[in-house]
Amino acid sequence: MNLHPLVETMFETLCCDMPLHPTWPDLVGRLVLTLLAGFLIGLNREARGHSAGLRTTILVGLAACVAMVQANMLLDVSGKGPDSFVRMDVMRLALGVLTGVGFIGGGAILRRGDLVTGVTTAATMWIMTMIGLAFGGGQYGLGMIATMLTLVTLRALKLVDLTIPRDHKAILSVAWPKASPPDLQDMVRPLGYIARFVSMVHDAGRDRFVFSFTVQWKQRDADQPSTDVLALVGEHCEIERFEMIGAKPT
C-alpha cells in the first residue's frame, strides 16, 4: 500500500525503536512529550485532591524518561573489553527506576482498619513511569497510546465506576431499655438492608443498654446516602451512632 511520504515519515517516527545515535532534537522531543503526558495525567489527580498530584506525576515521568534517555545514549559505549572483568548493562537504569517508583507508590497507599486509600494513585505513578520509559526510549506511538488509555481509565471509566452498585457497611448503635437486643434485622429488611449484631454495652448512668450492629446494603457511589433506614430505626430505638466503614479504595 502506497502512503504519502509525509505520512510514512510520521508513521516511522511514531513506531521507531530506540536509535543508537539519538539527536538532540529527538531527545528534547522525548522530554517534552513526557512532560505533556505527566501534565495531563497529573492534572486529573490534582483536581481530585490526591496526594500525588501534578508536580509529583510530572517528576516521576521525567525521572523515568531521563533514565531511559541516558540508557539510550550509553548504548553506543563499548561494554566488556578483552581485559575487563565487568560488563555495563544499561537496561538496569530502567529497572532501577521501576524499583524506586515502588517506594513512592507504597508511600501513597494508606490503610486504616478496613479503609484503604491511595491504590489508584500508586497505580498512576506506576503507569506514568512506564510512559516516561516509553518516551525516553523513543517509542512515541507506544507512549501516546499509553497516555490516552490512562486518561480514559482515570476520567471516562470513573463515571462508569460511579454507576456500579457495590456493598456499603456502617456501624449502627442504638439505645434499648432491655437486656436483649432489638430485632434490627426485621426493621431494616424492607429497605434492603442486612443487620448483624456486634456488641452490647450497659449504660448504668441512663439504666439502658447500647447495642451495636453492622448494617450492610448495596448502593451506587453516585447516589447520595439515604436516611430512610435511620428514620425507620428511630421510630423504635434511640440512635446513638451511625458510622460508615470500609470505604471504597481510591
N, C-alpha and C positions, 0 to 999 in steps of 0.2 A: 504494500500500500504506500503510495507516494504522499508525503506530507509537505507542507510549506516549509522552506528552510528555517524560518524563524521558529515555527512550532517544533521542528526537530531539535533545534538548539535548546529551546526551553525544556523539552522533554528529557534531553540528555543531561541537562543541568540538574533537574529535579531528581533524576534517577541515578545519578552518578555515584560511584563508590568513592571511598576515601583516596584522594590523589596522593601520589608520592611527593610531589613538589607543589604544594598549595601556594597560590599567590596571595599577597596582602589584601587585595580587594575581596578575594574569596573568604579569607579569614574574618575580615570585618563584617561581611555579609552573614556569616555564621553567628557571630556575636550579636548582631543587630536582630536577626530573626529569633534568637533565643530570648533576647530582651523583650521583644514584642510578644512572644508566646507567654513568658513569665508575667508580663503586664496584664494580658487578657485573662489568664487563669487566676493570677493573684488578685485582680480586681473583683472577681466573683467571691473569693474568700474574705476579702477586706470588707465588702459590702454586707456580708452576713456576720461580721464581728468575730471571726475566728482568730485564734492566737497566731497562726502562721498566715499573715496577710500579704499585702502587695510586695513590700520590700523583701520579706523572707523568701517568697516564691521566686522572685527575680534573682536573688542572690544564689539560691540553690541551683537554679538553671544555669546561671553564668559560671558557677564553680564547675559544674559538670561539663559545660561547653569548653571552658579553658583547659580542663584536664584532657579532654579528647583532642583539642587542637594541639596541645603540647605533644600528645602521643603521636598525632599525625606528623608533626614537624620532626619528631625523633625517628620516624620510620626510615629516614634516609641515612641515619647514623649507623656505622658498622657495628655489628654485635660482637660475637666472640671471635677473637683473633687466634692465630696458631699457638701463641704462647700465653693465652689468657685462661684464667680459671673461672671467669664469670661470663654470663650472657645477660644482656639487657632485654627485658620483656616489657615493652612499652604499654601493652594492654593492661598491665597491673595498675596503671594510673586510673583507668575507668573502674576497675574492681574496687580500688580504694575509695573512690567517690561513692559508690553504691554502699559500701560498708559504713562510711561516715554519715550518709544521709539516714541510715537506720537509727543512729543515735538521736538525730533531730526528730524523726518520726516517733521514736519511743518517748521523747520528752513531751510530745504533743498529746499523747494518749493519757487520760486521767481516768481513774476508777475509784468510785466511792460507793461501796456496797454493791448493789445491783446496777448502779448508774455508770455507764462507760461512755466517755466523750472523747472526741479528737481522732477517731478512727479514719473518718473521711479526710481530715486534714493531713494525717500521716500518709494516706494513700496518694493524696495530691502531691506531696513532696516527693514521693517515690516516682510517680509518672513524670513530674517536672524534671527530675534527674535524668530519666530516660530520654525525654525530649531534648534536653541540653546535650546529652551524649550523641544523639542522632544528628543534631545540627552541627555539633563540633566535629563529627566525622564526615561532614559534607553530604549527608543523606537528607537533602532538603525536602524531598517528597515525603519521606517517612516522618520527618519532624512535623511538617504541616498537617499531615493526616492525623498524627497522634494528638496534635494541639486541637484540631477541630473535634475529634472524638471525645477528648477530655472536656471541652466546653459543652458539648452536647450532654455528656454524662452529668456534669455539675449543674447545668441550667435546665435543659429540657426534661431530663429524667427526674429532676427534683419535683417537678409538677406532677409527674406520674406517681412518684413515691408518696406524695401527699394524699392521693386518692385511694391508696391501698388500705383496706381495713386491717388493723393489727391489734394485738392484745394490749390492754392497758390495765394497770394494777394500782390500787390505793389502799392505805390503811384507814379504816373507819372505826373510831372508838365512840361508844355510846354509854351513857349512864343508865343504870337499871336498878330498881329497888330490890329485886330478888337475887338470890344467890345463884340461880340457874340462868344461863344466857338466854336472851330473846331469840326467837326463831327468825333471824335476819334473812335466811335464805328464802323463806316463803314470802317475806316482804318485798325483796328485790327481784324475785324471779320473773314477775310480769313485765319488767322493763328490760329483760335480757341480761341481767347481772348474775354473777355467781359469788356467793359469800361463804367464807370459811373461817371458823373460829380460830383465834390465835392465842389470846391470853386473857387473864382476868386479874384486876386489882381491886382491893377493898378500900374504899374511901371512907375511913372511920369518921372524919370530920362532918361529912354530909350523910353518913349512915346509908351508903349506897355502894353499888359495885360498878366498876367501869370495865366493859368488855371490848376487846379489840378484835376486829375481823379484817381479813384481806378480801377486797372486793375486786373482781375481775370482769372486764367487758371488752367488746370489740368496737373500735371507732376509728374513723379516718383522721389523720393528723390535721387535715384541712378543716375539720369540723370543730366548732367551739365546744368545750366541755359542758355537758348537760348537768343541771342542778335538780333534775326531776327526782333522782334517787335520794338526794338529801331531803327534799321536801317530803317524800314518801316516808322515809325512815323517821323524820322529825315528827310525824303525826303520832308515833308510838313511843319513841325514845328521845332522850335529850342528847344531842350530838356533841361530843367533847372534842373530837379531832377528825379531820379528813386530810390525808397527805398522799400525794402521788408518789409512786415508787417505780423503779425500773423504766426510766425514760428511754426513748429511742436513741441509740448511738448516733453521733454525727461526725 
